[in-house]
Amino acid sequence: MKISELAAALGCTVSPSVEPGGDVEITGVSGLEQAGPGQLTFLSNPKYAPKLKLTQAGAVLAAKPVEGIATLISTNPYHDYARALELFYQPPRPAPGIHPSAAIAGSAKIGVGASIGAFVAVGENVVIGRNAVLHPHVVIYAGATIGDDFTAHSHSVVREFCRVGNRVILQNNVVIGGDGFGFAKRADRSHHKIVQSGITVIEDDVEIQSLTSIDRASMGETRVKRGAKIDSLVQVGHNCIVGEDNIICSQTGLAGSSVLEKDVLLAGQVGVSGHLTIHEGATIYAQSGIGGDVAAGARMSGSPAFDAGEWLRAITAFQKLPEILRSVRELKKKSEAKS
């Protein structure tokens, strides 16, 4: 695409204005350091601005004009970078149809335009909406209900009676509705399994990355609300609620009955103990341990977690503890000598 065409598609303006005959052709999108003369790059974080002096890109997406390079002026460069990628690359989509090796129950209802890959298994009374893509070895258990434009990558599973909304993406090896981890102690201290009689509900526009498990409820439901994005290797326990537009990063674990309100961010390796609420707009930084309710808009760090600003001051002081200890010992010696 010409720069002018790309700018029009993204709703950006170009600086400097493109002169006749000077409209450069853009063939792809790449990072600041990797981009070549025919590629578009982007600047969304000011700390990377010095790298622009070395980039070979033909154009850059940025919030303001960049000297020496054609700039597509954007109010949200990172978002427009994502939109530009879609213009140049779309992942391959299998053709509609059902592979001969797929096992589809006679009572299952599959919407028009579906692509069902090799060795897919779809159980009794399953309902799947329009334009679904089920890659090889996907398994949909009996009674599951799935909306339109569903994509399930290889070895992902939707368990019995679970409900999945529209435009949901499951990456490889995701398990929706596996049994929650519940056991009761017998008198002899052995474990009696608690039947996990509930379901898991995944609302519209949710994406769940590889090797993540969203457990079914012991009673009632586990729910992931609209627009939430969940990274790889995340565990969501039974009866949890993940709020709208949440971001949950890799290796995070939610114990049972945790409630996350709207627009919560959990960074990598966060641990959340059960039966608590993280309120709207809270941010929990990496490797934090949450043991109680978190206020709306709070920023938390550490384990046990507390206010992120205080944590930064505390961790700075922590590194100086040996020096402080030496000073205290010296002062103690001097005090004892005087007495």
N, C-alpha and C positions, 0 to 999 in steps of 0.2 A: 504494500500500500504506500502511496505517496504520503509525505508528512501531512499535507493539507487534508487528505482523506482520513487519515488516522485521527487527526485533531477533531474533525467533524464527527466522526463516529463516537469519540469519547466526550464530546462537548467541551473541548479545550480550545484556547487560543494559542497561536504560535508567535514566539518572539525570537529573533526579529521576524517581521512579516515575510512570508515567502514571496520572492520575486519570480517573475516569469522565467522559466528555464532553470530555476534553482530549487525546485521541489524534489527533495531527495527521496528515493525509494527506500522504504523500511521493510526488511524481510523477516524480522523476528525480534524477540525481546530477550535481554540478558542483563546480568549484574554489571555494576560499574567497572569492575576490573576485567571482566570477561568479554564485554561487548565489543563488537567490531564496527567498522564504518557504516554498514548497512543495518545496524540494529538500534533499537530503542532501549534505553536504560532508565532508571528512576532514582530520585533522591527524596526520601521521606523523613530521614533522620539527619538533622544538621551536623551531627558529629562525623558523618561520612563525606561532608562537603569537600575536604581537601583532596579526596580521591577523584573528584571531577577534573582536576588539572591533568590527570594522567589517562583518563578514559579515552578510548578510541571510538566511542559510540557516535552514531550519526545524529542522534537526538536524545533529549532527556525529558522525562516528566518531572516537574518540580513546581513548588508553590510560587516561585518568582523567577524572573529571567536569570539565566546563567551565561556569563560572558564567554564568548568564543564557541558556543554550541547552540544549535537550534533547540529551543525549549518549548515544550507543550505545557502551558501554564494551567495548573490544576488546583482545585481547592482541597483535593484529597489524593495526593500522588500515589499512595500505596493501593488505594482502592482502584484507581484508574490503571495502575500497573496490572492488577489482577484482571481487569476487564480487557486490557490490551492482549494479555496472554491468551484469553479465550478467542480473540480474533485470529490468532496465528496457530493455535493448536487446540484440537478437540480429540479426546481419547477415542480409540476405535469402538464402535458400537456393533455388537453382533446383529446379524439380520434377524427379523422376526421369524418365529417358527419354534417347533419343539423337537429337540434331538431325539432320534429313535431310542437311545438308551435311557432317557428320562423316565422315571416312574411317577405318573400322575394319577392320583386316585380318581375313580369315576365320579365321585361326588364333588370334586374340587371345581371351582369356577375361576377361570383365568380370563382376564380382560383382553380386548383386542390389542394387537401390536406387541404382544409379549415375545421375548426371546428366552427360551428355556434350554440351557446348555446340557452337555453330556453328564449323565449320572446324577442329575438333580432328582430329589425325592420330594414330592408334595403330597401331604396326607389327606385323609378324609375331611370333607366339609371345609376345606380351606377356601378363602375368597381372596383373590389378588386382582387389583385394578388394572387400568390400561397401561400399556407401554412398559411393563416390568422387564427388567433384565436380571435373570438368574444365571450366574456363571456356573461352570461345572462344579459338581459336588456340593451345591447348596442344599440344605434340608429345611423344609417347612413342615412342622408337626401339625397334627390334626387340629382343626378348629381355629387356626390362626386367621386373622383378618388383616389384610394389607391394602393400602391405598394405591393411588395412581403414581406412575413414574418412579417406581421402586427399583433400586439397584442393589443387588447382593453379590458380593465377590466370593470367590471360591472358598468353600469350607465354612461359610457363615451359616448360622442356625437361628431360626425363629421357632421357639418352643410352643407347646400346646396352648391354645386359646389366647395367646398374646395378641395385642392390637398394635398395628403400625400404621402411621398416617401417610400423607402424600409427600412425594419428593424426598424420601428417606434414603440415605446411602449407608450401607454396611460394608466396611472394608473386610479383608480376609480374616477368617477365624473369629469373627464377632459372635458372641452367644447372647441372644435376647431371651430372657426368661428361664435361664438355668435355675435349679433349686437354690433358694436362699440357705445360708449356713445356720441351721437351727437344730439343736439337740437338747433333750431333757435328761438330767441325771436320774438313773434308777437308784434304788436303795443300795445296790452293790457297787455304785459309782461308775457303772458302765453307761453307755450313751444310747438313748432312744431317739430315733430320728423324728422330728416334727414335720408332718406333711406340709409341704409348701402349696397351699390350696389357692393362692391368689394368682395374679397375672402380672405381666409387664406391659405398660402402655408407652409407646413412642409416638410423640405428636409430629406434626408436619415440619419439614425442612430441617430435620436433625441429621447430622452426620456423625458416625461412630467409627473410629479408626481401629486398626488391626489388633486382635488378641485382647479385646476388651469384653468384660462380662457385665451385663445388667441383670441382676438376679430378680426372679419373680418374688412376689410377696408371700409371706406366710398366710396372711388373710388380707383381702382387699387388693391393693395394687402398688407396684413400683411405677413411678411415672417420670419420663423425661419430656419436658415441655418444649414448645415450639422454638425452633431455631437454635437449640443448644448444640454445641460442638464438643465432642469428647475424643480425646487423643488415645493413642495406643496404650495397652497395658494398664488400663484403669479398671478398678473394681467398684461397682455400685451395688451396695448391699440391699437386702430385701426391705421393702416398704420405704425406700428413700424417695425424695422428690427433688429432681434437678430442674431449676427454674428456666424461664425463657431467656434465650440468648446467653446462657452460661458458657464459659470456656473452662474446660477441665483438662489440664495438661497431663502428660505421661506419668505413669507410676503413682498416681494418686489413688487413695482408697477411701471410700465412704462406708462407715459402719452402718448397720441397720437403723432405719427411721431417721436418718439425717435429712434435714430440709434445707435446700438452697433456694433462696428467692431469686428474683429477676436480676440478670446482668451481674452475676457473681463470677469472679475469676479465681481459679485455683491453679497456681503454678505447679511445676513438677514435684513429685514425691511429697505432696501434702497428705497428711493423715487426719481424718475427721472421725472422732469418736461418735457413737450413735446418740439418738434422741436429743438432738440440738438443732438450732436454726442459725444459719448464716444469712443475715438480712441483705436486702437489695443493695447492689452496687459495691459490695465488699470485695477487697483484693487480698488474697492470701499468698504470700511469697513462698518461694521454693523451700522444701524440706521443713515446713512448719507443721506443728502438731496442734490441732484444734481440740480443746477439751471442754468448751462451753460455748454458749451463744455468742455470736459476733454481731455488733451493731451495724446498722445501715451505713454504707460508705466507708467503713473502717479499712485500714491498711495494717495487716498483721504479719509478723515475722517471728521465727524462733520456735523452739520446742521445750517447754510449753510456749505457745505463741502469745505475744503482747504487741502493743503499738509499734509499728515499723520504725518510726522516728526514734523512739526510745531504745528500740533494739539496736539500731545503728550506733547510738551513743554507747550502749552497754557493750557491744562487741568490740568497739574501739578501746574501751577501758579494759576489757578482758585481756587483750593482748599485752597490756602494760602491767598486769597483775604481778609477775615476777619482780619487776622493777619497783613497784609499789611496796611489795612485801619486804624487799631488801631495805628500802627506806624506813619502813616501820620498825624493822629490827634494829637498825642503826639508831633511830630515835629512842627506842626502848633502852638500848645499852647506855646511851648518853644520859637518859633520865635516871637510870639505876645508878650510874657512876656518881651523879650529882647528889643523890640521896644517900 
